[in-house]
Amino acid sequence: MSVLSRFTSSRLRKKQPGVGGVAIGLITLVAIIIVGGLWLAGGYNNLVQKDAEVELRASNIESQMKRRADLVPNLVATVKGYAQHERGVYEDIAKARSRLLSADVNANPKGAAAANTAFNSSLGRLLAIAENYPQLKADQNFIRLQDELSGTENRINLSRLEYNDAVKDYNVSVRTFPTNMVAGITGFSRKEPFEASEAEKATPKVQF
């Protein structure tokens, strides 16, 4: 072997460790990127699932509120048969019903809760009219509608509890490390619960 060949082989052997170090560094970097990507994807998917659960629970509330609102026209028609002069009450409940039907629990839970409170207030005034009309209180259609309204209200309260539980679970994930980092990166923010107002809590329910 010539002197030049031996010199070239010696130089190549000396460079080998440096090339290997670069390769290890690249492999390590790729591994970190892959692990980080999997962690980000896992956190994101977890938040998406919890967000979807909140949306489902919100739609359940809206469904029950709509069902309750749909019962009101028949109730108003029955009450009008005995008390046509209560025009102010009928106008108020029509406005409250319209507001309730347009409520969006997922997008604006506070607004939806306020609409539900206003509806309950106007409904209470409508039902209170029956106090002055014994025949109305004994009307079978009125009794049936009142029972259906009561049952729907109970389902709304149950749906509200389920929604608030889902919101709590979601908010814990949004605020808890390390998922809060994923939430910050991907734009997930805290959600508001659907809560009864203080006025609604203090207002006694009309029972017959």
C-alpha positions in Angstrom: 0.0 0.0 0.0 1.4 3.4 -0.9 2.0 6.2 1.5 -0.9 8.2 0.0 -3.4 5.3 0.4 -2.5 4.8 4.0 -2.8 8.5 4.6 -6.3 8.6 3.0 -7.6 5.6 5.0 -6.3 7.1 8.2 -8.2 10.4 7.5 -11.4 8.5 6.7 -11.2 6.5 9.9 -10.8 9.7 11.9 -14.0 11.2 10.3 -16.2 8.2 11.0 -17.1 9.1 14.6 -18.1 12.6 13.6 -20.5 11.3 10.9 -22.0 8.8 13.4 -22.6 11.6 15.9 -24.5 13.7 13.3 -26.6 10.7 12.4 -27.4 10.0 16.1 -28.4 13.6 16.5 -30.7 13.6 13.5 -32.3 10.3 14.7 -32.8 11.8 18.1 -34.3 15.0 16.6 -36.7 13.0 14.5 -37.7 10.8 17.5 -38.5 13.9 19.5 -40.6 15.4 16.7 -42.5 12.1 16.3 -43.1 11.8 20.1 -44.1 15.4 20.3 -46.5 15.0 17.4 -48.1 11.9 18.9 -48.5 13.7 22.3 -50.0 16.8 20.6 -52.4 14.6 18.5 -53.4 12.6 21.6 -54.1 15.8 23.6 -56.0 17.3 20.7 -58.1 14.2 20.1 -58.9 14.1 23.8 -60.1 17.7 23.8 -62.1 17.1 20.6 -63.9 14.2 22.3 -64.8 16.2 25.4 -65.9 19.2 23.3 -68.2 16.9 21.3 -69.7 15.6 24.5 -70.4 19.1 25.6 -72.1 19.8 22.2 -74.2 16.6 22.6 -75.4 17.6 26.1 -76.1 21.1 24.9 -78.3 19.8 22.0 -80.2 17.6 24.6 -81.1 20.7 26.6 -82.2 22.6 23.4 -84.3 19.6 22.4 -86.1 19.6 25.7 -86.5 23.4 25.7 -88.0 23.2 22.2 -90.4 20.5 23.2 -91.5 22.5 26.2 -91.9 25.6 24.1 -94.0 23.7 21.5 -96.5 22.8 24.2 -97.2 26.4 25.0 -99.4 27.4 22.0 -101.9 24.6 23.0 -101.7 25.7 26.6 -102.4 29.4 25.7 -105.3 28.4 23.5 -106.8 26.4 26.4 -106.4 29.3 28.8 -107.8 31.8 26.3 -111.0 29.8 26.2 -111.6 30.9 29.8 -109.7 34.2 30.0 -109.5 36.0 26.7 -108.8 39.4 28.3 -105.2 38.5 29.6 -103.6 39.9 26.5 -100.5 41.1 28.2 -99.7 37.7 29.6 -100.2 36.1 26.2 -97.9 38.6 24.5 -95.2 38.1 27.1 -95.2 34.4 26.8 -95.1 34.6 23.0 -91.9 36.8 23.2 -90.4 34.5 25.8 -91.2 31.4 23.7 -89.6 33.0 20.6 -86.4 33.9 22.6 -86.3 30.3 24.0 -86.5 28.7 20.6 -83.6 30.8 19.3 -81.4 30.1 22.3 -78.0 28.4 21.6 -76.8 26.6 24.7 -73.4 25.6 23.3 -72.5 29.0 21.9 -74.1 31.1 24.6 -75.1 29.1 27.7 -75.7 32.3 29.8 -78.0 33.7 27.2 -79.9 30.4 26.9 -80.2 30.2 30.7 -81.6 33.8 30.7 -84.1 32.9 28.0 -85.2 29.8 30.0 -85.6 32.0 33.1 -87.7 34.5 31.2 -89.8 31.7 29.8 -90.4 30.1 33.2 -91.5 33.5 34.6 -94.0 34.1 31.8 -95.2 30.5 32.0 -95.7 30.9 35.8 -97.9 34.0 35.1 -99.9 32.1 32.5 -100.5 29.1 34.8 -101.4 31.4 37.7 -104.4 32.7 35.7 -106.1 29.3 36.5 -106.4 30.3 40.1 -109.2 32.6 39.2 -111.0 30.0 37.0 -112.0 26.8 38.8 -113.3 25.4 35.5 -110.0 26.0 33.8 -108.2 24.2 36.7 -110.5 21.2 36.1 -110.1 21.2 32.3 -108.6 17.9 31.3 -106.6 19.4 28.4 -105.1 22.0 30.8 -104.2 19.3 33.3 -102.6 17.2 30.6 -100.6 20.1 29.2 -99.4 21.1 32.7 -98.3 17.5 33.4 -96.4 17.4 30.1 -94.7 20.8 30.9 -93.7 19.6 34.3 -92.2 16.4 32.9 -90.3 18.4 30.3 -89.0 20.8 32.9 -87.6 17.8 34.9 -85.9 16.5 31.7 -84.4 20.0 31.2 -83.0 20.0 34.7 -81.5 16.5 34.2 -80.0 17.6 30.8 -78.7 20.7 32.5 -76.9 18.6 35.1 -75.4 16.3 32.4 -74.3 19.3 30.4 -72.6 21.0 33.4 -70.8 17.7 34.2 -69.5 17.5 30.6 -68.4 21.2 30.8 -66.6 20.6 34.1 -64.8 17.6 32.7 -63.8 19.6 29.6 -62.7 22.6 31.6 -60.5 20.5 33.8 -58.7 19.2 30.7 -58.3 22.7 29.3 -56.8 23.9 32.5 -54.7 20.9 33.5 -51.0 20.5 32.6 -50.0 19.3 30.0 -53.3 19.3 28.1 -53.6 23.1 28.8 -50.5 23.5 26.5 -52.3 21.6 23.7 -55.5 23.7 24.3 -53.5 26.9 24.0 -51.9 25.8 20.8 -55.1 24.5 19.2 -57.5 27.2 20.4 -59.6 25.3 22.9 -60.9 27.6 25.6 -63.0 27.2 28.8 -66.8 26.9 28.5 -69.5 28.3 30.7 -72.0 26.1 32.5 -75.8 26.4 32.0 -76.9 27.7 35.4 -80.3 28.9 36.7 -80.3 32.5 37.6 -80.7 33.7 41.2 -84.2 35.0 40.3 -85.2 31.6 39.0 -83.9 29.8 42.1 -85.9 32.2 44.3 -89.1 32.0 42.3 -91.5 29.4 43.8 -93.0 27.0 41.2 -96.7 27.2 40.5 -98.4 24.0 41.5 -102.1 23.0 41.3 
